[in-house]
């Protein structure tokens, strides 16, 4: 692989104008096509093989008029009652407009029954039934619904919209997330490299790659349902890995230039070494994220497709566009104080003189201390990670309800009004779907209603409603607790496991618990069941890849265990902040929420892949030093010292990008931002700077042991290629036999 990456790097540098123009054309075309197609995003929460989905399928077949999405139009007045003449006239007019919408099949009368008016008379609601699912209806129908309020508002009545449709199709914003990450990255890059070119190039490459990636995700929306959270997660991941991949390549290129290598040769050699590490690391991220298909849920799989596509584009841009831009930048990617020494080194290389290597004294001293105190440092670091991981034992998967959204949104205000007027569980009704079987005896419905109403977790049960044929019925049950409450999940399982089977025993009727609340509970349960298998698959994949790369058994085994520790620590912080509520006010969260069901799986896929960046970058340098004849400890010290600066900068950039998304209104995006930032911080500090060198020092030479029979079976994958410090033959050929007139000629000789 290194050979063709070398050729790609040299080709991009030599034909840099065409390469840059090609990427600009591709990006422009992708953005234009995406805007033209405008497939949009669709939140399709279908979960095949679970009871709530069986209930939906049964309604689609036998009770289609009740199988579509629902919404609640909530009316509230602070003066008087909703039944006052002026208020009631405005409410009736608004309900008539809602009923006139073409997608609406039924609307309840808010003032016709005491059941739809709160005890204090200040709040009423109209339940709206649509003819299709929220995913099929789309935002146009929601916009039409939200526009119907003037009549009631003119009468002094507050109108808010809640329930399934407004909550699922709510508008989501990220706040200043992207700008925070970009500004932070710019500052970190400039401080690290002391060069404007070195600060701008990684950002420019990452942004262009992100534009292409997100546009392709948008176009993919015409083929599959892309969740609304996918573009934000794609932006978060794309910015992070895009900048990091460009940073790794840029750093190696700067090292080559400072060592006196000619420009085009440096670009080709960099692409063959650091570029190959980027391809392997990025490929691991892509494969790990694609493993989300193991969840068996289309919604989660679509998130995997979207994120993996963005990462793949980031890799492609890093190994093609960046080399071209490096060709344009020339020696200007170096700090001014390094350019003249680099030019002198270039002359020295051209004349065959040795070049003195620069040290990394601060990091070398740190690595030396850790390597010579492995037990002390290793045990302390492990204790910290295990402590951070403790909250994982209490992790509860679920789905945050509308009560966690900003109070300025209409669905949150509707949620609060309904909870205050009718009880906490009113926002998460359970839809019991009953197949009466061949006998179609409706008498069983009374038994079911009585049994469900007797459960202490049920606040109210509606009368049963039969379809036209009389073989299927629905009963709405209102829990006493909120949709995201753990007690609601326990209630659903209790109804399914005991209450409903007991009520239908001796009959041929079948009762299913469905509705959006039950659907999210089913989604969480299914992901929880699949998560261990998913983790095992990703860990196995990474073990095999690292074993192939580093020709070792213990190195990949330790890497897998250390990655599990760092991800466990990230999980623990997420549980403590979001589920336990520690410091939630600092991130703009009003109350504690369960961990969104797909977040742990998504985090694991991303983080296990991203950890490969640092793993490959450090271990490849340690392995190189070891193969040069250094002792195990000296190899650890030199490898860590040489890579620590770049890894620290890369980690700081990624942390800044991820933390920027904590400003989002969406709790799921907040979770991903906090979790990913924590994991990267832990991985780049405690794991890579303490545990990796301490465990490498403890194990010693057996780190690099691999049975001969296994070595013959494994394919050869030299992740760093040839890193000989002697000038390559291609450099001599490029420079020629005569010394260059100036050091700049060495940089420009191949351009």
N, C-alpha and C positions, 0 to 999 in steps of 0.2 A: 504493500500500500504506500510505503514511503516514496517509492520511485515515481508513481504517478502524481502524488501530491507535490513532489519536488518539481516535476514538469509543469503542473498547474501553476505553482507559485512563480516560476520563471516566465511562463507564458503570460500570466496576468501582469507581471512587472514590465515585460517587454512590450505588450500591447495594452498598456494601462488605459489609454484613451478609449479604445473600443470596449474594454471590459466595464469601465465606469459608465459609459454611455449605454451599454446593454442593460446594466442593472437599473439605470434610471428609466429606460424605456419599459422594462419589465414591471417596475414598481408603478409607473404611471398607468400602464395598461391594466394591472391588477386592481388598482384603486378605482379607475374609471369603470371597469366591468362590474366591480362590486356595487358601485353606486347605481349602475344601470339596472342590474338584476334586482338589487335590494330585496334579498330573500328574507332578511330580518331574523330574529331569534324566536324560538318557540320553546316554552317550558312544558314539555310533555313528560309527566311523571308516571307514565305507565310502568308497572312492575310485573312482568310476566310470571305466572306460576304462584301468585299469592291470592289470599281470599278476597281482598278488596278488589283486585282485578277481576276475579270470577264474578263478583257482584256487579261490576260495571258491564261485563260482557252479557250477563243475564238480563240486565235492564236494556241494553242495546237491542237484544233480541226480542224481548217480550213487553218491555215498558219504555219504548224509545222517548216518549214525551217527558220522562223523568230521568233520563240518562245523561242529559247535558249538564253544562256548568250552571252554577247558581250565583246569585249576588244578593246583597241586602242593601236596600235604600233606607237609610236611617233618618228620621225626622226628630228634631229636638227644639224645644223652646225654653228660654230662661224666664219668660214672663207668662203666667197663666198656664193653660193646658193645651195640648195638641188638639183637643176636641172643641176648643173655642171656635166661634164662627169663622173669623178671618183665617186662623191657622188651618182649620179643617178644609176650607175652600181651596187654599193654596196647595195643601197636601193632595187633595183629590185631583186637582188639575195636573200636578206633577206625575201622579201615578198613571193618569190617563195617557200622558206622553210616553211614559215608560212602556206601557202596554202596546203602544202603537209601533214600537220598534219591530222591524221585520224578523229579527232573530229571537224575539221573546215569545214563548208559548204560553206562559201563565204568570200572573202577578197576584199575590194575596192582597186583600183590602186591609190597610193598616188600622183603619178606624172601625172596622166591622166587628171586632171581637176583643174582649178583654185580654186575650192571650197575646195580642200584638201591641198592647199599650202597657207601659211600665206602671208600677203601683202608684207612683206620685203623679202620673199623668203627663209628665214632661217629655217622654220619649215614645216613639212608635216606629214600627218598621214594616216594610213591604218586602216579602221574599220574591225574588225574580227567578224564573226558570227559563233557561235558554235551550235552543234546539240542538246545540252541539257542544263539544268539549271546549275548554278554555284555549287549548292549543290550536284548535281549528278556527275558533272565532277571531282570535287575534286582537291587536290593540285598536283597530278601527272601531270595532263594536264597543269596546270599553270607552273610547273617546266619545262615541255617540251617547252612551249612557251617562257619562260624567257631565255632558252639556245640558242635561235635563234637570234643571234646578230653579230657574228664575221664578216660576210661579209661586213655589213655596217660599223662596227667599224673599220675594216681594211682600209676603204676608208676615215677615219677621221670623220665619222658621229656618233653623239651621239644617242643611241637607248634607249628609255624608254617605259615602259608598264603601261598603265592606263586603265580607264574604269571600267566596272562592275566586271569582273572576277578577275583581280589583286587586286582591292580594297577590295572586299568581302573576298577573300582567302588570304589576306596579312598575313605575319608572324607577330605574336604579341609577345612581350616580356614584362616581368614585372620588369626587372632591378633587383636590389638587395633587392627587397621588403621583401621576406621571411627572409633573413638574418638580415635585419634591425630590423624587429619585434622580432625575436628570441633573438638577442643580447640585445635589450632594455628590453625584458621581463626577461631575466636572471639577468640583473643588478637590476631591480625593485624588483624581488623576493628575491634576496640576501639581499638588503638593508632593505626590509620589515621584513624578518624572521631571518636574520643573521645565516643562516644555508645552507650549500652547498646542502644537501639533499632536503631541502624545495625549493631550487631554481631549482634543476634539475628535480625533479619528475613531476611537472606540465608540464614542457616543453616536457619531454620524453613522457608522456601520450598523450599530444596534437599532437605531431608529428606522433606518431604511429597511432593514430586515424585518422589523416589527410591522411596518406598514405593509410589506408584501405578505407576511404571514397572516395578519389579521384580515387582509383583503381576500386571501384564499380561503380562510375560515368562513368569511361571509359568503363566498361563492359556494362553498360546501353546503351551506344552508339550503340551497336549492335541491340538494340530494337527500339530506337527512335533517332531522330536527336538531338545531344547535341551541342549547340552553342560553338564557339571557346572561348568566354569570360567566359564560365561556370567554367572551371578549375581555372581560376584566382580569380573569385568571391568566389568559393568554398574554395580556399586556404586562402583568406582574412577572410572569416567568420569562417572557421574551426579552424584556429590558434587562433582567438580571443575568440570564445566561448569555445574551448577546454582547453585553459589555464585558463580561468575564472572559468569554472565548476570545474576543478581540484583544483583551488585556494580556492574556497568556501569550498570544502570538506576537504582539507588539513588544513585550518584555524580552522574549528570546531574540527578536530581530535587533533590539537595541544592544543586547549582549554581543551579538555577532559584529555589529558595527564598531562597538568599542574595542573589540578584539582585532579590528583591522580588516574584516572581510569586506569584499566588494559588494556593492548594493544589490545587484541582481542575484548574485550567488547567495547572499545573506537571506534574501527573500525566499529563494528556492529551498535553502537548507532549513529555514524556519518553518516553512510549510510542511517539509518532510518530517520534522520532529515535533514541534509544538502543535503544528496543524494536525498531525496524526493523533496526538493526544486529545485534541479537540474533537476529532471525528469519533474516536472511541468513546470518550466521555459523553458526547452528545448522542451518539448511537445508543448508549446505555440508558440515557434519560428517555429517549424516544421509545425504546423497547419496554422499559419499566412503566411508562405512562400508558402505553398501549395495553399493558396487562390489566388495566381497569376493566377490560371486557370480561374478566373473570367474575366481576360483580353480577353479571347477568341482567343488568338494568340498562336499557337504552340511554337514559339520561346521563348516567355515569360514563358509559362507553363514549358518548358524544363529547364529553369533557376531555376524555383521553385523546380522541382523534384531534380535537382542536389544539390542545396544548402540545401534542407531539408534532403537529404540522408547524407550529410556530418555532419550536426548538430546531427542527430539521432545517428550516430556512435560515435560522441564526447560524447554524454550522456552515451551510452553503455560502453564506455571505462572508463568513470569517475566512474561509480558505480560497475565495476567489476575488471578492471586491476589496478586502483589506490589503492583500498583496499589491493590487493595482494602485491603491491610494498610498501605500508605503513607497511605491516607485516614484510617485509624484513628490512625496515629502522629502525623500532623500535623507541626508544627515540631519535635517531640521527636527527629526523626532527625538534627537538627543538634546539634553540641556546645553546651554551655551558653554558652560564650564567643562563639558565633556567632549565638545566637538573637536577642539584642537588636539587633545590627547588621543581621541579616536582616529583623527587624521594621521597623527604621528604613528599610531599603531598600524594603520593601513600601510604606511610607507615601510614600517619595520617588517610587516608580513610580506610585502612585495619583495623586500630585499633578503628575506630568509632569516631575519633576526628574531629572537624570542620576545614574547610579549609578557610583561609582568601582570599577573592576575590580581584583581582588586579583591579585597576581603570584605566580609560582612561581619565586622567585629562584634557589634552588639548582639546580633542573633546567634553568632557562633558561640559567644560566651553563655548565652541562655541554653542553647542546645548542649553545650559541654556540661553544664551543671545538671541538666535533666538526665543526660546519658550516664553520668557518673553517680547519680542518686536515683536510680530507677525505681526502687521499692518505695521510697518516701514520696516521690512525685506521682508515681502511678497509683498508689493507694489513695492519696489525697484527691486526685482527679476522679477516680472511680467513685469515691464517697460522694463527691459533689454531684455527679451525674445520677447516682442512685437516689440521692435525696430529692433532686428535681423530678425524678420519675415516679415518686410515691403517689401523687394524685391520679396516675393512670389507673390504679386499682379501683378507683371510683368513677371511671369514665362512663357516661351514659349517652348513647347515641339517640338522637331525636331530630326534631325540626323546630327551629325558632318560629313562633307565630307572629301575627301582626302586632302583638303587644310590645315587641322589641323594636319596631320601626320608629322613625322620627315622629314626634307628636305633630309636626306640621303637615303630615300626609293625611289624605282623606280616609284611607283604609285604617290607619291607626286611630283616628278620631272616632270612626264608626265602631271600631273594636272597643274602645273605652266606653262609649255611650251604651252599647249593648251589654257590656259586662256590668256596668253600674246599674242599668235598668232591669236586667233580666238574669244576671248571674254570670260567674266566670266561664262556665261551660257552654254558654249560649253561642260562643264563637267557634265551637268545635263539635257540632252535632254529629252523631253516628247514624248512618243510614242502614237500617236493617232490611235486607232484601230477602224475601221468603219465597221459595219455590214450593208451591202447595202440592206438587206431585200429581200422580194420576187421579187420586180421589178429589183433589181440589176442594177440600173441606175447609171453609173459612173459620170453622170453630177453633182451630188451633191458634188463630191469630190472637184471640182473647187470652189464651194460656200464655203465649209468648209475651204479650204486652204486660200481663200481670207479673210474670217472672222477672222481666227486665226492670219494671218499675220498683220491684222489691229490693233490687240491688242498692246498697248504700251509696254507690258512686253515681247513681242516676238521679237527676233533679226532676225530670219530667219526661213523659212519653206521649207522643201524638197518636191520635186514632189511626188505625191501619187504613191504607188506601190500596184498593184493588185495581188491576188493569182491566181493560175492556173484556178480555176473554175470561178473567176470573181465576187464572192459574198462577198469578204472581202478585205479591203485595209488598208494600214498603211501610216501614214504621220508623219514625224519627225519634231517636233517644237523645236527650240533652244531659251531658255529664255535669257533675258538680264542680269539676276542676277545669283549668284551662287546657287548650290543645297540647301545649308543650309540657304539661305537668307529668311527672312520672306516674302519678296515680291514674291518669287517663290511659296510659299504656297498659297498666295493670288491669284496668277495667276492661279494655278490649280483649285481652288474653283471657280474663275470667269469663266474659260472655261467651267466647268461642269454645273454651275448654269445658265449662260446666253448665252455665245457665241455659244457653240455647240448646245444647244436646239433650239436657234433662227435659226441657219444655217440649221438644219435638219427639221425644222417645215414644215409641209405639205408633207413630204416624209415618207417612211417607213424605212429610214436608222436610225441607232443608232451609235453615236460616243462616245467612251470611252477613257478616259485619263489614260494611263498606263506608264510603264517603272519604273526603280528603284527609281527615284526621287519621282514620284507620289506614289509609293508603300510605301516609308518611311513616306510620308505625311499622307497617309491613316492609317498607323500603329500608328502614333502620335495621330491622331484624334480619333481613336477607343479607345486607352488607356485613353485619356483625358475624353471620355464619360463614361468609366467604372470605373475610379479612385474614384469618390465619393461613388459608391456602394461598392467598395472594402474596402475603409476606414471605411464605416459604418459597414460592416460585421466584420472586425477585431476588431474594438472598441467594438462592441456588444459581441463578443466572450470573449475578455479580461475582460469586465465588469462582465459577468456571472461567469467566472472562479474565479476572485478575490472575488466576492460576496459569492461564495461557500466556498472558502478558509478561508476568514476572517469573515464570518457571519455578514456582514455589507452592507448597501446600499451606505452610503456616502463615505466610503473609496474607493471602486472601481470607484465611479463616479468622485471623485477628481483625482484618478490615471489616468483615461481616459483623463480628461481635461488637466492635467499636461503633459501627454505624447504627446498630440496634440500640446501643446505649445512648447515643446522641439523639436519635429520633425519639426514644422513650422520654428523654428529658424535655424535648419539645412538646410531646404529647402532655406531659405533666404540667408544663407552664400553661398550655391552652386550657386544660381542665381547671386549673386553679383560678385563672382569670375569668373565663367565660361561664363555667358550670358552678364553681364555688363563689364567683363574684369578687375575687380579690383584685382591688385596684381597677374595677370595671369603669368607674367614673372617669379615670384618666384617659380612656379610649372612647369616651362618648357613649357608653352602654348604660341604659337605664336600669336594667335588671339582669340577673343571671339567666343564662339560656343553656339548653342542652347542646352537646357537640353535634353539629350537622352531620348526618349519617355518612356522607361521602367524603368529609374532610379528612379523617384519619387515613383512608385509603389513598386519596389524592395526595396528601402530604407525604406519605410513605413513598409513593411512586416518584414524586419529584425529588425528594430529599435523598433517597438512595441513589438516584441517578446523579444529582449534583455533587454528592460526596465523592463520586468517582473523579471529579475534576481535581480536587485537592489530593486525593489518594494517588492518582496517577502522577500528578505533578511532583509530589514529594518523593514517593517511593521510586519513581524512575530515576530521580537524581541520586538517591541513596544507592540504588542498585548499580548505577554507573560508577560511582566512587568505589564501591566494593569490587567491581570487576577491574578497576584500575590498579588493584592491589592494596588498597587501604584496609585497615582492620575494620571489624564490624562497627565499633563505637566511633572511630574516626569517620567512617562513611555516613553514619547517622548525623554526626555533628556538621560535616561539610554539606550534606544534602539539605538538612533543615536550614542551615544558615544561608544557603544560596537561594532558597525558594521562599523563605519566610516573608520577605518584603512584598513580593508579588501576591502571595496568598492573603496577606493581611489587607492589602489594598483591594483585592477582589472581594474579600469577605465584607469589608466595610461598604463597598459599593452595593453589593447584593442586599445587605442588611438595610441600607438606606432606601433602596427601591422597595423592599417588602414592607418596611415600616410606613412608607408613604401611603400605602393602601389601607392603613388603619383608620385614616380619615374618612373612608367610605361609610355610607349610611347602612350598607348591607352587613349584618352580623357575620354572614358566611365569609365575605371578603376580609372582614376584620380578623376572623379566626385564621384564615390562610396567611394573612400578613404577619400576625403575631407568631404563629407557629413556624413559618418558614424563616423569619428573621431570627427567632430563638435558636432554631436548629443550625443555621449557618454560623451564628455567633459561637455556639458550643462546639461545632465541628471544626471551625478554623482556629479556635483557641485551646480549649481543654483537650480535645481529641488530637488534632494535628500537631499542636505545639507541646503537648505533655504526654499523652498516652501513646501516640505512635512512637516517638523516640524512646520512651521508657520501656515499652514492651519489646522494641527492636533490640535494645541494649540487653535486656534480661535474657532473651532467647539466644542471642549470639549468632554464630555461623549457621546453625540449623534453620535460620530464617529462609535461606535460599536452597534448602534441600528439596529435591524432587526425584522420585524413583526413576531410574533410567528407562524402564519400560513405559512409564507414563509420559516421559519426555519425548519418546519416539512417537507416541500416539497423538500428542497435542500438535496443532498447527503452529507454525512460527509466526509470531506477531511482535516485531521489534518496535515497541511503542515510541522510542526516542531516536531510532535510526542511528546513523553514524555521527557521533559528537566529538570526533577527534579534534583536538585543539590545533593540530598542525594545519597549515593552509592546504586546501584541497587542490587537486590537479586542475580543476576547472578554473580556480582563481588564477593560477599561474598562466593558464592559457588566455584568460581574459585580460590580464595585465600586460602580458608580453615579456620578452626577455629584458628589455631595457627598463630601468627604473622610471616611474612616472614623473612628469615635470612637477606635479604638486600632489599633495595628499587628496585633494578634491577629485583629481582625475581617477583615483581608485574607486571613489564612490560613484562616479558618473560614467566609468569606462564602458559599462554594458547598456547604458541608456541611449 
